[in-house]
Amino acid sequence: MAPSTETDWVSRFADDVIAESERRAPGTKQSPASSSGASPAIVIASGLSPSGPIHLGNLREVMTPHLVADEIRRRGYEVRHLISWDDYDRYRKVPAGVAGTDASWAEHIGKPLTSVPAPAGSAYPNWAEHFKAAMTEALAELGVEYDGISQTEQYTSGVYREQILHAMKHRADIDAILDRYRTKDKPGATGGKGKGQQKKPEEAELEAAEGSGAAAEDDGRGAAGYFPYKPYCGGCGKDLTTVTSYDDETTALAYTCGECGFTETVLLSEFNRGKLVWKVDWPMRWAYEGVIFEPSGVDHSSPGSSFVVGGQIVREIFDGVQPIGPMYAFVGISGMAKMSSSKGGVPTPADALKIMEAPLLRWLYARRRPNQSFKIAFDQEIQRLYDEWDALERKVADGSVLPADAAAYARATGTAAGPLPRTPHPLPYRTLASVVDITAGAEEQTLRILSELDPAHPLTSLDEARPRLDRAENWITSQVPAEARTIVRAEPDQELLGSLDEQGRESLRLLLDGLDRHWSLDGLTTLVYGVPKLMAGLAADAKPTPELKIAQRTFFALLYRLLVGRDTGPRLPTLLLAVGADRVRKLLGA
């Protein structure tokens, strides 16, 4: 199913990007690659800093351009989605809750991320590669096609030499542009990418794994004047340096280090151990790569922000064009407080993919416009999200789906390269979670229960229910507290059974008498809701009344106490199937 080209935000941005690419190169009008291989690729960009765990808020920096790039590919155009790994950013602090680190990592603050040791026990050569690896794996599972660019490699190999020398030559012009905004910065604003605004408390929590290490860089002004380039020290390797002089003719640059006192004079035409300050670096890359689309955090609407200032720097200094740059809103976590207290950090895409399938995670980003905030569920809300997803799939199948929802579904389940892997026999997530909760993952018992859910279409192998089954099991074991897990009673509660009045005993008898006839998920649902109706002298299809709802809740609480020893638990039909008819009879006093 092809996405709608009229009703969804992705298509609208794709239209804008294609039109902009044609405007920029009017003499070589863009055409689909299938009809002309000579057209240059449309460049779309993201930037990620592996300064710590790359969290689900950072993922919006990738998913927004990915979805637009993928739509353009579907239309037959050649697209490059660049992900700039900002691994030459300074190491700013030791993130909380990162296994294999301690306070000693603070001695590396100020060094490039690629010069910081990886956490102890890591298989990777440095800090940046360690955190890039998990994100790279998650992006592959999500079907994100991209070209990765290491900024360490770009800077240390001299790729940007011409741009650096040009920026230094025009430093007074850059300083003048920045000076238009310096007095307009908000208190506490840093002007870095994804930063610069006062955070809501929940947003501050997510900043435990901050996006860009460049965020807190100064803009290049110092006592000796304005210099948009910052060397890493030849003595201690840190960026706590101050440029003291620069000669445009010879490119001789002198600096001193405020950390170790090292001083050095180098020829910038040959020197590769440093980088442009962030507010100059970003627009330089727009011009260098020819970026047409790149989103950024909500703070870029403020005066003095990197995107606003960058638009003037790219035009006035680098003779380039600012990309189309929608602002994306905050991504929150449902169940965040519990997870934060246990892990000391925030969930990453890899964490999310342990408890939900890739299409569902893609859908959460595809169905909301970039400027709409949303939450990703790590708590019980994930069951409702899966119910909503399954309902959407049914609407797609029967043709009743709305165009915008159909587009979001198509973008979630596949890319221009083809469909993403899916569960062959997708059973309700809440049912799977309840079953693995009760069985503690015992495969034989799990298969027995799942095969009885729908006798008309029985599950014959657990593989048919995977990977959704595995995600539900991971959710139960990693996100549900031990005290909330379901433990079925080993023996009947004789005291409770003996205290029942005639009405209570009769309700249990009606349930037990109907077990064999109703032994399926739908059948047991009808049975457990029907017993209180029969007790009230109503027909099985009677509409619920306030009195009937009270009677049903009372009956359900009795069953839960007899089966699991508390007033609530998994949905009763699922619980009964999981316990098994013989054990149900025993625990209910038959």
N, C-alpha and C positions, 0 to 999 in steps of 0.2 A: 504494500500500500504506500503510495507516494504521499508525502506531506502536502497539506493545503498550501497553495501559493498566495492566498489572500488573507487568511484570518489569524495567522500566528506571528509573534514578534520576530521569530528567527527569519522567516521569509521576508519580512519588511526590512530587516537589517541587510539581508543578502541582496535585496534590490538596491539598497543605498550603496553598498560596497561595490557592486558591479558598475553602477552608474558613476561612482567616484573614480574607479579604475579607468573607465573610458574617458572621463573628463581630464585625468592626468596625462593620458597618452592619446590625444585626439587623432594623431596621424597613424596610429597603429591600434585601431579600435579593437577592444577585447572581443573575442569570439570563443565559443566553446572549443575546448581542446580537440573534441572529436572531429571538428571541421577544419581546424587550422592549428597545427602544432607550433606555429611561430609566435603565438601570443605569449607575452611574459606572464609568469605566474602571479596571481593576486596574493599579496602578503598580508597575513593576519598574525597578530602577535599576542603572547602572554609573557609574564615575567614572574619567576618564583625564586625565592631565596631559601636555600637549604640551611638556614641558621638554626634549625631545630626541627621537630616534627612538623610536617607540612599538613595543616589541618583542613577540615571541611569548608571553612570560610575561604581559605586560599584556593580550594578547588573551583570556586566560582570564577576565579581569574583564568582558569583553563576551560571550563565547560562552556562559558558564554561564547568565547571565540570559536571553540571547537564546533559547537552546534551551527554557528553561522558558516564556518569553513565547510562543514559537511554538506550543508544545503547548497552551497555554491558548487561543490564537487558533484552533487546529484544532478545539477543542471549541465554538467559537462565541461566546466571550466577547470583549469589547473590552479591549484591553491597550495600555498606553503603556509602551514600554521607553525610559526616559530615559538618555541618555548626557550626564553633566555634564562638560563640558570645563573642567578646572580651570586655565583660562588666566589667572586672576587670582592664581594662586600666585606666589610670589617666584621669580625666576631664581636658582638656587642655585650653579651652576658651569657651566663651558664643557665640554660632553661631548667625550670623545676621539673623533677620527676623523670629525668632521662636516665635509664639504667646504665651503669658503667661509667658514671661521671661523679665527681665530687667537687669540693671547693677549689681543688688544685687547678681545675680547668680555667679558673679566672685569670691565671697568669698569661693566658693566650689572648685576652681581650685586646682588640686593636689589630690583630693579624688578619690576613685574608682567610676566609672560611676553609680554603683548600690547604692552608698551612697549619690548621689546628688538628691535633690528633683526634681520631675517631674515638667514640666511647670504648672503654675497655671491653675486650672480647669481640669487637666488631671484625667482620671479614673485609672491611673496606679501608683504603689507605689513609683517608682523612675524614674530617667532620662533614664536609659538604657531600662527599660521595656516599657516606653512610645514610644521610637523610634523603638524598636524591633516589637511592635504590628503592626504598619502600614506595615512593611516589611513582617512580617509573613502572614498577610492577602493577600498581593500582591502575595507572592510565592504560596499560595494555589490556587489563581485564575489562576496563570500561570502553574499549574500542576507540580510544583517542589516537588519531594519527598525527604525528608532529615531527618537526625537525628540531632537535635539541642543540642549543648553542651554549657552550661554557664560556662565561665572561672571563674566567681565568685564562683560558686558552687564547681568547681574542686579544686581551691586553698584553699578556706576556710574550706573545708571538709578534707583536707590533702591527696587528691588523688595523688598529685605529690610529696609527702614528700621524697620518696626514690630518685627521680630524682633531687630534690633540693639539698639534702645532697650530692649526687654524684657530681653535678655541683660545689658545694662549695669546695669539697675535691680536685677537679681538676681545681680549679680557675686559677692556674698558667698556666696550659696548654691552657685553654680558652683564657687567656690574651695574650698568645704567638700567638695564631691563629689570634686574632683581631689585634695584633700589626703588622702583616704582611700587613695589609690594611689601618691602620690609616693614614699613610702619603699619601695614594692614593685616599682618599675621595675627591670628587669634592668640590669646594667652595660652602658652603651653603647646602651641602648634609647632610641628617639626617640618612640615612641608614635604615629608617623604611619601613614597607611594604607599597608599593604604593607611596613612596615618594623618595626624594633624587636627583631629576634632576631639571634643570632649566625649569620652566613651560612656555609654550606659553601663551599669554594673555587669550585665551579662556579656557585653562586648569586651569589657576589660578582662573578663575571665578567659575569653577566647584568645586574647592577645598574649597568653602565656607562651604561645608558639608564634612569635611575631613574623609577619610576612617578609618584609624587606629589611635587611641589615643596613641598607643605605638610608633608611628612614630618618635616622637621627644625625646624619652628616651635617656639618656646617655647610654653608653655601659657597665657601671659598674666600671670604673676606678675613683679613688678618692685619696685624700691626704694620706690616710692610706693604700693604695694598691688597688688591683683589687678584687671586690666582685660582682659576677653575680646575686646577690639577693638584692632586695630593699624592706624594710619593709614599711608598712603604719604606720604612727605615732600613738602611743597609747594615745597621748594627743589631737592633732587636727585632726587626721584621714587622714592627707595628706602624700604624698610620698616625701616631701622635706627633706628627711632623708639622713644621711651619716653613713654607717657602719664603726665603728672605730676599731673593733677587732672581730676575730672569732677563736674559738678553735675547731679543727677537732675532738679531742677525746671526749669532753663533748658536743659539738655543741653549746656552749655558744656564743651568738652573741650580741654585744653591738652596739648601734646606738644612734645618737643624731639628733634632728630635727632642721633644719635651720629656720623653721617658728615660732615655739612656744618655742623652747629651751628644750623640753622634752627629757629626756634620759632614756634608759631602757636597761637591759640585759635580754635576753630570751634564752630559749633552742630551737634551730631550729628544734630539733627532736620532739617538741611538738607545736611549734608556727605556726599559719596558717594565719597571717595577713600581707601578703606580696606576692611578685611574682618575678620570674626570669626576668631579663632585656630582652627586645624584641629579641635581636640577639641570645640569648640562649634559650629563651622560645619557639620560633618557631621550631627550630630543635629538641628540646626535645619532642615536640608534634609529630613530624614526627615519631620519634622512638617509642614513647609511643603508638600511634594509629596504627602504621604500614602503614602510608599513602603512596600510590603508585602514585597518581596523584593530583597535586595542582597547579593551575596557579597563576601568580602574575603580578604586574604592570611592565611597560617597563623599569623602572629604575634598575631592578634586573640584567641587563647585565653589569652594571658598577662595577668596582673594589670596594670592601668594602660594597657592597649592602647586604641586609639581606639574600637573596637567595644564593648568592655566598659564603659568609662566613658560612651560615648555613649548606651548603653542607659539609664543612670540620668539623664543630662542630658535626654534627650528626654522622659522620663516626668516628672521632677520639675520641670523648668524650662519646657519647651515644651508640656506636657500632651499629648504624642504617644505613639506606640507604636514600639518598636524593630522593624525589619523582621526577617523570617526571613533569617538571614545565614550560610549555609554557608561554611566556610573552604575555600579552594582551595589545592592543593599546587603545588609548583614544576614548571615546564615547562623541561626541559633541551634541549640541542641536540646531536645526534649529528654529530660532525665540527666541533664548535665551535672547538677550538683552532686548527685550520688557518684557519678563516674569520676568527677574531678577530685573528690575527697579520697577516692581509692587509688587513683593513678597519679595524681598530682599534675596532670596535663589535660589536653583536650583531644577529642577523637579525630583521627585521621581518616582519609579515604580507605586505607587498608582496614581500619577498625570497622568502618561501616560495611565494607564488603564481606566481613566475617558473619554479619547477621542479616544481610539483605543481598538479593541478587543484583547484578550490575544494571539490568534494565530498570529496576525500581529506583535505584540511586540516580541514574540518568534522568528519569522522569521527574524527579523532584526539582532538578535544575531546568529541565525543558519546559515544564508547564507554567512556570512563573516568569514574568518579565524581569529583566535584570534589576530594575529599580524596586521590585517587590521583595521584602524579606520573607523568610520562611524558616521552619525548624525541621531538623532531621531527628527522627525518633530513635532513641536508645532504650526507652521505657515501654510500658504497655501500649503506648500510642502506635507502635510499629504494627500491632495487630490490626488496628483500624486502617492504617495506611495500606496494608496488604488487602484488606477487604475492599477498599476503594479501588485499588489496582485491579483486582479480580472482576469487580463490577464493570470497570472500564473495558476490560478484555471481552466481557460478554456483550457489551454494547457495540464494540468493534465487530464482533462476530455476527451479530444480528442486523447490523447496518443502522442502528439507532443513534450512533455516536455523533456528537456535534463536530463541526469541521476543526475547530481549534483543538479540541480534545483528541481528535484523530491524528492531527499533526504531531502533538506532543507524544502520543503513543508510538507513532512511527519512528520518531527521533530517539525514543527510549529503547526500542527493541532492535534497532539496527542502524547501520551507517551506510554511506555510499558504497562501502566495500562488501556489504552483505549483512545478514541478520546476526545478532549476538546469540550465543548459546542460551538455551532456555530449558526449563524443567518439562519433560515430556508429559507427565501427568500431575499438573499443579493442584494439589489439595490445599484447602484453606490453611494459611499460616498459623492462625490461632489454634486450629485443630492439631497440626503437627507439633506445635509447641507444647500443647497439653499432653499429647501422647508421649513425647520424649521426656517430658517432666515426670510422668507417672512411671514410665518404663526404665528411666535412668539410662536410656540409649541402648538397651538390650535389643539387638536387631531382630531376633526371632519373634519376640513378643511384639515389637513395634510393627513388623510385617503382618502378624496375625490381626492386630487391631486395625491397621490401615486397610487391609484387604476386606474387612467387614463394613467399612464405612458406606460403601455404595455397592451392594450386591449385583446391581445391573452392570456396573463397570468396575470390576474388582481390580485392585492393584496386585500384580503378580510378582513384582520385584521392587526392593527399595530403591534401586537405581532409577526407576521410573519417577520417583518422587524427589530425586536429587537434581540440582543442588539446593532446592528450597528446603528440603528436609534437614540438610546439614546446617543451613543458615539458622533455622529455627532451633536446632539443638545448640548451636553456638550461643544464640541469644539466651536460652534458658540457663546454660552453664556459666556464662560470663556476666549477664546483666540482671538476673533475678536473684535477690538475696536468698541465702540458705533458709532463712526462716519463712520465706514465702513459697518454697518448693512444696510440692504435693507428696505426702507420704500416706499411702493407703493403710488403714488399720490391719493389723495381723489377726486380731480376734474381734468378735462382736462386742459391742458395748452393752453388756447385759443389764447394767444399771439403767441406762437410758431406755432400752427396749422394755424393761419391766415397769417403767414409769408411764408408758404411753396409755392414753385413754382409748376408748373403743374407736373413736374417730381416727386417731393416729394409727392404730393397728389396721383398720380397714383401708386406709390410704396406701399402706405398705403392701397389703394383700392385693389391691388392684394393680399396683405397679408390678409385683412379682408375677401375677397371672398373665400380664401382657408382654412380658419380656420376650418370649420366644416368637410371638407374632410380629413384634416391632423391632427385631434385632438388626437395625441399621441406623445410621446417623439420623436420617429423616424420620424413621419410625420411632426411635426413642425420643426424639424431639416432640413428636405428636403425643407420645405416651406421658412424658413427665409434665407437659403442660395440660394434658387432658384429665389426669387423675383428679386434681382439685375441681375441675368442672363437673365430673361425675359425682364427686362427693357433695357438690352443691345442687345436684339434680338438674344440671344443664346439659345441653347437647355438646358433643365433642367439638363442633365448629362454632360454639357460642362466642360472641364478641366479648372481649375483656371488659370488666367493670372495675371500679375502684375496690369493691369488696373481693372480687375474684383475684385481683392482683395481690392483695394482702394474703389471701389464702395460698396462692402459688408461692409467694416468698416464704411463707411459714413452712410449706411442704418442702421446698428446696433446702431450707436451712436444716430441717430434720434429716434429709438424705445426706447432706454434707457432714453433719455431725456423726452419723452412723458409718459413713464411708471413710472420711479423712480426719475426723476429730475436731473440725472447726466449722464455722458458720458459712464459709465461702470456699471457693476453689475453682477448678477449670469448669467449663460448661458441662452441665450434668450429662447430656447425651454422650459426649466424648468420654467423660469419666466412667460412665457405666460400661461403654465398649472396652475401655482400657482395663478396667477391673476384671471383666469377664463375667458371664452369666452365673456360673457356679459360685464364684466368690461373692458376687452381689447377693445371691440368695442366702449364703452363709452369714454375711454381715448384716443383712436386714432381718435375720431371725427366722428364715424359712425352715 
